[in-house]
Amino acid sequence: MLAAALRDGTAHRRASFEVFARRLPFGRRYGVVAGTARFLSALAEFRFDDAALASLNFLEPETLRWLADYEFRGDIDGYPEGELYFPDSPVLSIHGTFAECVILETLVLSIFNHDTAIASAAARMVSAAGGRPLIEMGSRRTHEQAAVASARAAYLAGFTGTSNLEAQRSFGVPALGTSAHAFTLVHTAATGPDEAAAFRAQVDALGVGTTLLVDTYDITQGVANAIAMAGPELGAVRIDSGDLGVMARQVRDQLDGLGATGTRIVVSGDLDEYSIAGLAAAPVDVYGVGTSVVTGSGAPTASMVYKLVAVDGMPVAKRSSHKESHGGHKAAMRLAKASGTIVEEVVYPADSVPADEGRVLTVPLVRSGSVVDDSSLADARARVAAGLHSLPWDGLKLSRGEPAIPTRLVGA
């Protein structure tokens, strides 16, 4: 496309592209925008060096010269990271020449589709947990680079921390975790397993505030060994197998009987938002979530698309069956009741703000190629929490249903 557009001159026409989702993933009632900061960081470094240009030897010299000088110099508007979105929400709008915008499609969608899917699933788990902490533990179930982005997206959505140390180093996500069964199993003497020795070693290294994994052999004996080695001030025990609700109740009774009333119970093992909700009445203090969060809980992509919506200020739109787009550079606002409960999303031409009194969602992110957004990860976490609090009560249901609020397109 780039080579052809440079040849016929359309590469230099002013263009606007929009990132949106035609529908939410199956069963979802809202989505959470994530990946904005990662995209803006990547955009600042998006260049074609000599090695990249050498690999593009199928292109003609004019195109290679253009790529060698590539730097995005346009404008970008969009929803702040952590904001909720719904079908047809204009999550991101990119403005510049056709050439400089069209080249960004894969960069934009690969980041937003991944991070948004993770954050949207994680937010459902946070809601289901009802204020109990969650630890992201899915690094071993996804690509090594995706694991770091997943940990960030889950934390953005309200998780307490991650077992991924690179996410702590790169993004400041609190690092949390426990030992694995291998650590208990390696403490095997000639006479057989020595679980107590494993617990003693961990407590000696990390203190009594650590979390001991008690289900390698027999849970009842594991809890007894844990308290014997750490005392009643033990920080927590983790259960990773069995009927977690039943096990948590038995372990709570046993801990209380041993005087360890302050020792918390961490559960893990194929948890998702549904099993977390099912444990609401169990004496669980912390959830460890792996596979379901890094795979977006069955929705590995947010199904966002990148479509041309305006050329030289004139709206253009795709009319393919079931894949329609709405032309024109757009912005959005969200209407709410006096109580703060949101009722509608209004999408309108960016140069014609409607008379409705609502909270404008679209903000400047890049101007003339320079990032102007200074939102932090903490800001994004606060937006998710506020957004979940603003949803109508049925918008938080885990069951399949319509989007939590309708989207109204004005002037489309």
matplotlib code that plots the C-alpha trace (Angstrom):
import matplotlib.pyplot as plt

x = [0.0, 2.8, 4.7, 1.7, 0.5, 3.9, 3.9, 0.4, 0.7, -2.1, 0.6, 0.6, -3.2, -4.3, -6.0, -7.6, -7.7, -9.8, -9.3, -12.6, -14.4, -17.6, -18.7, -17.4, -16.0, -18.6, -20.4, -18.8, -20.7, -17.8, -14.1, -11.1, -8.7, -5.2, -1.9, -1.9, 1.3, 3.0, 1.9, 3.1, 6.5, 6.8, 5.7, 8.6, 11.1, 9.3, 12.0, 13.4, 17.1, 19.6, 19.0, 15.2, 15.6, 17.9, 15.2, 12.8, 14.7, 11.5, 10.6, 11.7, 14.3, 11.8, 9.9, 13.0, 14.2, 10.8, 11.0, 14.6, 13.3, 10.1, 9.0, 5.4, 4.7, 1.0, -1.6, -3.3, -6.4, -8.0, -9.5, -7.2, -5.7, -7.9, -11.2, -14.1, -15.2, -18.1, -19.0, -18.1, -16.2, -13.5, -10.7, -7.9, -7.8, -4.6, -4.2, -1.4, -0.6, -2.0, 1.5, 2.6, -0.7, -1.2, 2.3, 1.2, -1.7, 0.1, 1.9, -1.3, -3.5, -1.0, -0.6, -4.2, -5.9, -3.6, -3.5, -7.2, -8.2, -6.1, -7.3, -11.0, -10.8, -8.8, -11.4, -14.1, -12.0, -11.4, -15.1, -15.8, -13.1, -15.1, -12.1, -9.9, -6.4, -5.4, -1.9, -1.2, 0.7, 0.4, 3.9, 4.4, 1.2, 2.1, 4.9, 7.8, 7.3, 3.5, 3.9, 5.3, 2.6, 0.0, 1.2, 1.0, -2.5, -3.8, -2.3, -3.8, -7.2, -6.9, -4.7, -2.5, 0.8, 2.5, 4.9, 6.8, 9.9, 10.4, 7.1, 8.3, 11.5, 9.9, 6.6, 6.8, 4.2, 4.6, 6.2, 4.4, 4.5, 5.1, 7.3, 6.5, 6.0, 9.5, 11.0, 9.1, 9.9, 13.7, 13.7, 13.6, 15.8, 16.8, 13.9, 11.4, 9.8, 10.8, 8.2, 9.1, 12.7, 11.4, 9.3, 12.1, 14.4, 11.9, 11.1, 14.8, 15.4, 12.3, 10.9, 7.6, 5.7, 6.3, 3.6, 4.1, 2.6, 0.9, -0.7, 2.3, 1.4, -1.4, -2.9, -3.7, -0.2, 1.1, -0.7, 0.6, 4.1, 3.8, 2.8, 5.3, 8.1, 6.9, 4.7, 1.2, 2.5, 3.0, 2.0, 0.0, -0.5, -1.3, -3.6, -3.2, -5.4, -8.6, -12.0, -10.7, -13.9, -13.9, -10.2, -10.2, -12.8, -10.9, -7.6, -9.2, -10.6, -7.2, -5.2, -7.6, -7.3, -3.5, -3.7, -2.8, -5.9, -4.0, -2.5, -4.1, -5.2, -4.0, -5.7, -4.6, -5.2, -7.1, -9.1, -11.2, -13.9, -16.5, -14.6, -13.5, -17.2, -18.0, -15.5, -17.0, -18.4, -15.2, -12.5, -10.1, -7.9, -5.9, -6.4, -3.5, -4.7, -2.6, -3.9, -7.3, -5.9, -3.0, -5.4, -8.0, -10.3, -11.2, -11.0, -7.4, -8.1, -10.4, -11.3, -10.3, -9.8, -7.9, -10.0, -9.6, -12.4, -11.5, -9.4, -8.6, -11.3, -14.0, -15.6, -15.0, -16.6, -16.5, -19.8, -18.9, -21.7, -21.2, -18.0, -19.3, -17.4, -18.7, -16.9, -15.4, -13.1, -15.0, -14.9, -17.0, -18.6, -20.4, -23.7, -24.5, -27.3, -26.8, -25.8, -22.8, -24.2, -23.5, -26.4, -25.1, -22.0, -22.4, -20.0, -20.1, -18.1, -15.0, -15.7, -19.4, -19.9, -23.5, -25.6, -25.7, -24.0, -21.6, -18.0, -15.8, -13.7, -11.4, -8.2, -5.0, -2.2, 0.2, 0.7, 3.0, 4.6, 5.3, 3.6, 1.5, -0.2, 1.4, -0.9, 0.7, -0.1, -1.6, -3.9, -5.1, -5.8, -7.9, -9.8, -10.7, -11.8, -14.0, -15.3, -16.4, -18.1, -20.0, -21.5, -25.2, -25.6, -26.4, -23.3, -21.2, -23.0, -20.7, -23.5, -23.9, -25.8, -26.0, -23.3, -23.8, -24.8, -25.8, -23.7, -25.4, -23.8, -24.6, -24.3, -23.0]
y = [0.0, 2.4, 1.8, 2.2, 5.4, 7.0, 6.2, 7.8, 10.6, 9.5, 8.9, 12.6, 13.1, 14.0, 11.0, 10.0, 6.4, 5.2, 2.2, 0.7, -2.6, -3.3, -5.6, -6.7, -10.2, -12.9, -12.6, -9.2, -6.1, -3.7, -3.4, -1.7, 0.3, -0.8, -0.5, 3.3, 4.0, 1.0, 2.2, 5.8, 4.5, 2.2, 5.0, 7.2, 4.5, 3.3, 3.6, 1.7, 1.2, -0.2, -3.8, -3.4, -1.6, -4.4, -6.9, -4.9, -5.4, -6.2, -2.5, 0.2, 2.8, 5.6, 3.6, 2.6, 6.3, 7.3, 4.6, 5.5, 9.0, 7.7, 9.4, 10.0, 13.7, 13.7, 14.0, 11.3, 11.5, 8.8, 7.5, 7.7, 4.4, 2.6, 4.1, 1.7, 1.3, -0.1, -1.1, 1.7, 3.7, 5.7, 4.4, 6.0, 8.4, 8.9, 11.9, 12.6, 11.7, 8.5, 7.1, 7.9, 6.6, 3.4, 2.1, 2.0, -0.4, -3.5, -1.7, -0.2, -3.2, -5.7, -3.7, -2.6, -5.9, -7.8, -5.5, -4.5, -8.2, -8.9, -5.8, -6.4, -10.0, -9.0, -6.3, -8.9, -11.0, -7.9, -7.3, -11.0, -10.9, -8.3, -6.4, -9.4, -9.2, -11.0, -12.0, -12.4, -15.7, -16.5, -15.9, -19.6, -19.8, -17.2, -15.8, -14.4, -10.8, -11.0, -12.2, -8.8, -6.9, -9.2, -8.5, -4.7, -4.9, -7.1, -4.7, -1.7, -3.5, -3.8, -6.9, -6.4, -7.6, -10.2, -13.1, -11.6, -9.8, -8.1, -6.4, -5.0, -3.8, -2.3, -0.9, -0.9, -3.6, -5.0, -8.5, -11.1, -14.9, -18.1, -21.2, -24.1, -27.8, -28.4, -26.6, -28.9, -32.0, -31.3, -31.6, -35.4, -37.4, -41.1, -41.8, -40.0, -36.6, -33.9, -31.1, -29.6, -29.1, -27.2, -24.9, -24.3, -23.3, -20.9, -19.3, -19.0, -17.2, -15.0, -14.7, -15.8, -13.4, -15.7, -17.9, -21.7, -24.1, -26.8, -29.1, -31.0, -34.1, -34.0, -30.6, -31.2, -32.4, -29.5, -26.9, -28.5, -28.5, -24.9, -23.7, -25.9, -24.3, -20.7, -20.3, -18.8, -15.5, -17.2, -14.8, -17.2, -20.7, -21.5, -24.2, -25.1, -28.2, -29.9, -28.4, -25.0, -24.0, -27.1, -27.0, -23.4, -23.9, -26.9, -25.1, -22.0, -24.1, -25.8, -22.6, -21.0, -24.1, -23.7, -20.1, -18.8, -16.6, -14.0, -16.4, -15.8, -18.3, -18.0, -20.2, -20.9, -23.4, -22.7, -19.8, -17.5, -14.9, -17.6, -19.8, -16.6, -15.6, -19.2, -18.8, -15.6, -17.2, -19.2, -18.0, -17.1, -14.0, -13.9, -15.4, -16.4, -16.3, -17.7, -19.1, -17.3, -13.8, -14.0, -15.5, -12.9, -15.5, -17.0, -13.7, -13.5, -10.4, -7.4, -7.5, -3.9, -2.7, 0.1, 1.9, 4.9, 7.3, 10.6, 11.8, 15.5, 16.2, 14.3, 11.3, 7.8, 4.6, 0.9, -0.7, -4.4, -6.6, -7.0, -5.0, -1.5, 1.5, 5.0, 7.8, 11.0, 12.1, 11.5, 12.1, 10.7, 11.7, 9.6, 10.6, 9.7, 10.1, 12.5, 9.4, 8.9, 5.7, 5.9, 5.6, 6.2, 6.7, 9.5, 9.4, 12.6, 14.5, 15.9, 19.4, 19.5, 18.9, 17.9, 19.8, 16.8, 17.5, 14.6, 13.8, 14.1, 11.0, 11.9, 13.6, 14.7, 12.0, 13.2, 16.6, 17.0, 13.7, 14.6, 12.7, 15.2, 12.6, 12.3, 9.7, 7.2, 3.6, 4.7, 7.1, 4.2, 2.0, 4.8, 5.1, 1.4, 1.4, 4.5, 3.1, -0.2, 1.8, 3.8, 0.9, 0.1, -3.0, -5.4, -4.2, -6.1, -9.4, -12.3, -13.8, -13.2, -10.0, -6.8, -4.0, -2.3, 1.0, 1.8, 3.7, 6.5, 7.9, 11.5, 12.7, 9.4]
z = [0.0, 0.9, -2.3, -4.4, -2.6, -2.9, -6.7, -7.3, -4.8, -2.4, 0.3, 1.1, 1.5, 5.0, 6.6, 9.9, 11.1, 14.0, 16.4, 17.6, 18.3, 16.5, 19.4, 22.7, 23.1, 23.7, 27.0, 27.9, 28.9, 28.9, 28.0, 29.5, 27.4, 28.0, 26.1, 25.5, 27.4, 25.8, 22.3, 22.9, 24.1, 21.1, 18.7, 19.9, 18.8, 15.7, 13.0, 10.1, 10.6, 8.1, 9.0, 8.6, 5.3, 4.0, 4.7, 2.5, -0.7, -2.6, -2.4, -4.9, -3.9, -3.5, -0.8, 1.0, 1.1, 2.6, 5.2, 6.1, 7.1, 8.8, 12.0, 12.9, 12.9, 13.2, 16.0, 18.1, 20.3, 22.3, 25.5, 28.5, 29.5, 32.0, 30.6, 29.9, 26.3, 24.4, 20.8, 18.4, 21.0, 19.1, 21.4, 19.3, 16.4, 14.4, 12.1, 9.6, 6.0, 4.7, 4.5, 8.0, 9.5, 7.4, 8.4, 12.1, 11.9, 13.1, 15.9, 17.1, 17.0, 18.3, 21.5, 22.0, 21.1, 23.5, 26.5, 26.3, 26.2, 29.3, 31.2, 30.3, 31.7, 34.7, 35.6, 35.7, 38.1, 40.3, 40.4, 41.2, 44.0, 45.9, 47.3, 47.9, 46.4, 43.2, 42.1, 38.4, 38.0, 34.2, 32.9, 32.2, 30.1, 27.4, 25.3, 27.3, 26.1, 26.3, 29.9, 30.9, 29.1, 30.6, 34.1, 33.5, 32.0, 34.9, 37.5, 35.6, 35.9, 39.7, 40.4, 43.5, 41.9, 39.8, 40.0, 36.9, 38.0, 34.7, 35.0, 38.3, 36.8, 33.6, 35.0, 38.8, 39.2, 42.8, 42.7, 44.8, 44.9, 46.7, 46.3, 44.0, 44.7, 43.4, 46.4, 48.8, 46.7, 46.6, 50.4, 50.3, 52.6, 52.4, 54.7, 52.5, 52.0, 54.5, 54.1, 57.4, 56.3, 53.2, 55.3, 57.8, 55.0, 53.5, 56.8, 57.6, 54.3, 54.1, 57.6, 59.1, 56.9, 53.9, 52.3, 52.5, 49.9, 52.0, 49.4, 48.0, 50.1, 52.7, 53.3, 57.0, 57.7, 55.6, 57.6, 60.9, 59.6, 58.4, 61.8, 63.6, 61.5, 61.4, 64.5, 64.6, 63.0, 59.6, 56.9, 54.7, 53.3, 49.7, 48.4, 44.7, 44.2, 45.2, 45.9, 46.9, 48.8, 50.9, 51.5, 52.4, 55.1, 56.6, 56.5, 58.2, 61.0, 61.4, 61.4, 63.9, 66.1, 66.1, 67.1, 63.6, 63.3, 61.3, 58.8, 55.4, 52.8, 49.2, 46.6, 43.0, 40.3, 37.1, 38.6, 36.4, 37.2, 37.6, 40.0, 41.9, 42.2, 43.4, 46.3, 47.5, 50.7, 51.4, 53.8, 51.0, 51.4, 48.2, 44.7, 42.4, 38.8, 35.9, 32.6, 32.4, 32.9, 30.3, 27.8, 28.4, 30.0, 26.7, 24.7, 23.6, 21.5, 21.9, 18.2, 17.7, 14.1, 12.5, 9.8, 7.6, 8.4, 6.8, 3.8, 3.4, 6.0, 4.1, 5.8, 4.3, 5.4, 4.7, 3.8, 3.8, 5.3, 9.0, 8.9, 8.5, 9.7, 10.4, 8.6, 10.0, 12.8, 16.0, 19.7, 22.5, 25.8, 28.5, 30.1, 33.7, 36.3, 39.2, 41.2, 38.9, 37.2, 33.5, 31.1, 27.6, 25.4, 22.7, 19.7, 17.7, 15.0, 16.7, 15.4, 16.6, 20.3, 21.1, 23.6, 26.0, 29.3, 29.7, 30.5, 27.4, 27.0, 24.1, 25.1, 23.2, 23.3, 20.6, 18.9, 15.9, 16.7, 20.4, 23.3, 25.4, 27.6, 31.0, 32.6, 34.9, 35.6, 38.9, 37.1, 34.8, 37.8, 39.4, 36.1, 36.0, 39.6, 39.0, 35.8, 37.4, 40.2, 37.6, 35.8, 36.3, 38.5, 35.7, 33.9, 36.4, 35.8, 34.6, 32.6, 28.9, 28.0, 26.2, 26.7, 30.0, 28.3, 24.7, 22.2, 20.3, 17.1, 16.4, 12.8, 11.5]

ax = plt.figure().add_subplot(projection="3d")
ax.plot(x, y, z, "-o")
ax.set_aspect("equal")
plt.show()
